[in-house]
Amino acid sequence: MKSTPLLDSLSGPSDLKALDYRELEILAEEIRSVIVETTARCGGHLAPSLGVVELTLALHRVFDSPRDRIIWDVGHQSYAHKLVTGRRESFRNLRCRGGCSGFTRRDESPHDVVDAGHASTAISYALGLAVARDLNGEDYEVVAVIGDGALTGGLAYEALNQAGALKKHLIIVLNDNGMSISRNVGAMSTYLTQLRLNPRYVRVKGGIKELIESVPVVGAPTDRLIHSLKERVKNFLIPEFIFEELGIKYVGVVDGHDIRAMEKDLALARGVEGPVLIHVVTRKGRGYPPAEREPDLYHGVGPFEAETGRIKGGGGKPTFTEVFGKVMCDMARAEPRLVAITAAMKLGTGLDDFAALYPSRFFDVGIAEQHAVTLAAGLALGGYRPVVSIYSTFLQRAFDQLVQEVCLQNLPVIFTLDRSGLVGEDGPTHHGAFDLSYLRLLPNMTVMAPGDQEELRDMMWAALEMEGPVAIRYPRGSGRSERVDPRPRPLQLGRAQVVREGEGEVSIIAVGRMVGIALEASEILSRGGVEAEVVNARFVKPLDEEMLRERARKRRLLVTLEENVLTGGFGEAVAALLKEEKTDCLLVRLGLPDRFVEHGKVEELFSALGLDATSVAGEVMCALGGRG
Ligand SMILES: Cc1ncc(C[n+]2csc(CCOP(=O)(O)OP(=O)(O)O)c2C)c(N)n1
């Protein structure tokens, strides 16, 4: 571990203002070494955070946080911000239970303006704060830092649309590195690349006169600023800037690794009336060669060897994501109408092979989950069989599209929800805690959860045969299957599967990954003399009513076990069904609580929430009257 004397000497961001540029360079190096060392141990968003070290220092020197509000979109790039805002100690346990969050969190520091995690929100938040500030007659600055990837999200455009019209003073820093997680996509990205790469393009557009006139004396003397602006104007060529046309002043392009240059433009932006956007160009992964070479691989990364960049782990059982990716390729060979849609998560969802093999049938829509779902509906109307693969937490964005555009019209769209249930270190913004609830309530929707990776394969092939919308939800990582043969087994619609025979009193009916936990719990119970039956529910909608009714008649205790909030989940569906039955059978529902679950290792979280095998066995014994 390298020593970091300058970083250690900081008591807060205001100390940065006393440093000279040479010291800032050294500090940037120290920050990078801490980020690399910590993410190598704990995993995390390495490449995004390395890219904005100088930008972070410039922002904290020009602005006065927490009085001025700096809002980091997604918040995954906020590691340097955390380090200079008093979190040097808790950063050592980044993303560990009880340690620093991997995103900005209001309860962590007054310098964190929002609880971030989902993309494209910063400009809306900033505009809201700017409006509130003006209504209150206050005078702090509001700065939204948003990546070019996050700028593919519709919410960002909704905010720009209103910002340009309201004319509230607000600063948008566009952190453009050409990358979302993978290479950025879309027409806006192409436009930004033109601005970035073509030297004939400008720094400040047409309304230069008004801009100069609106600049009061801030930072450097105004005449020097005007001079430099005029110099830059010589390069003026582009007749129209999209942002200017929307009523948002555009300043750019500025080198995001040149603190001095950024400070000038940020100071300039402070004095501009109305909204202003500064186009900052950064290099993702800057300063760590493996991350510079493969910024997508090191975007969010598990533990790795700091010296070489070698990523640890892997090579064990196939992950659900890998199985999904392979089965998609198999299904594409068999079904020419199959198309795949991702919302900026090609690698994360396992669609990279599919994209390479079937480029014309693969669509990365950017961080645009709503559009992804409606695009799929359109493709389905046009006779195609779209598979929309979106993490459980991000599909929340597209709830209305699920309702109106897909379910209402009963269109055959397959949704695959990766990262369902607890995801671990990314914490509450990323846990897939709600999907069973928000999917189950939709008419026409079939909802499945595989008990292992082989069953994911079976469910995918079965979904292809179904007529209406289907959702398959599965967790991060691998499951019980050691390997997965490509040939699917038949799957009967709406039928659960007994995975362990019992002897009479208890059935544990588990959903998805919880089947494994239920089996472990049954072993513990067996040692205590209770032979519980374990059932893999497979379907959350439609329920296997026949099986449930029969169990309710035969058993003393039914336990439902799911990795979803209890509210609106599988257990509630079972409870509603059993209400209709005349039965004395006791129902115990186990699942995620009615609160946001913190970050930490999944196993630790399961134990803390009473969802590990020992706790489940304990619940069963307790419900049976404390036997054993
Ligand atoms: C709604 C939503 N969808 C997907 C993601 C996953 N995600 C996290 S960061 C990211 C890419 C962001 O790219 P950009 O804004 O350019 O930031 P960079 O990482 O390049 O600095 C994506 C797709 C997310 N956080 N939120």
The ligand as a Tripos MOL2 file, in Angstrom:
@<TRIPOS>MOLECULE
LIG
   26    27     1     0     0
SMALL
NO_CHARGES

@<TRIPOS>ATOM
      1 C1        -31.5990    3.0580  -14.9260 C.3       1 LIG1
      2 C2        -30.2400    2.4240  -14.9890 C.ar      1 LIG1
      3 N1        -29.9680    1.5370  -15.9540 N.ar      1 LIG1
      4 C3        -28.7570    0.9530  -15.9950 C.ar      1 LIG1
      5 C4        -27.7980    1.2550  -15.0720 C.ar      1 LIG1
      6 C5        -26.4790    0.5260  -15.0780 C.3       1 LIG1
      7 N2        -25.3610    1.4560  -15.3280 N.ar      1 LIG1
      8 C6        -24.6120    1.9400  -14.3350 C.ar      1 LIG1
      9 S1        -23.4310    2.9840  -14.8610 S.2       1 LIG1
     10 C7        -23.8800    2.7690  -16.4630 C.ar      1 LIG1
     11 C8        -23.1410    3.4680  -17.5380 C.3       1 LIG1
     12 C9        -23.0760    4.9140  -17.2840 C.3       1 LIG1
     13 O1        -22.3160    5.5300  -18.2630 O.3       1 LIG1
     14 P1        -21.9010    7.0380  -18.0620 P.3       1 LIG1
     15 O2        -23.0540    7.7950  -17.5320 O.co2     1 LIG1
     16 O3        -21.2940    7.5090  -19.3110 O.co2     1 LIG1
     17 O4        -20.8410    6.9880  -16.8910 O.3       1 LIG1
     18 P2        -19.3720    6.3540  -16.9180 P.3       1 LIG1
     19 O5        -19.4900    5.0510  -16.2010 O.co2     1 LIG1
     20 O6        -18.9350    6.1820  -18.3470 O.co2     1 LIG1
     21 O7        -18.5430    7.3240  -16.1880 O.co2     1 LIG1
     22 C10       -24.9580    1.8850  -16.5630 C.ar      1 LIG1
     23 C11       -25.5890    1.4520  -17.8110 C.3       1 LIG1
     24 C12       -28.1380    2.1840  -14.0800 C.ar      1 LIG1
     25 N3        -27.2820    2.5020  -13.1030 N.pl3     1 LIG1
     26 N4        -29.3510    2.7430  -14.0510 N.ar      1 LIG1
@<TRIPOS>BOND
     1     1     2 1
     2     2     3 ar
     3     2    26 ar
     4     3     4 ar
     5     4     5 ar
     6     5     6 1
     7     5    24 ar
     8     6     7 1
     9     7     8 ar
    10     7    22 ar
    11     8     9 ar
    12     9    10 ar
    13    10    11 1
    14    10    22 ar
    15    11    12 1
    16    12    13 1
    17    13    14 1
    18    14    15 2
    19    14    16 1
    20    14    17 1
    21    17    18 1
    22    18    19 2
    23    18    20 1
    24    18    21 1
    25    22    23 1
    26    24    25 1
    27    24    26 ar
@<TRIPOS>SUBSTRUCTURE
     1 LIG1         1 GROUP 0 **** ****
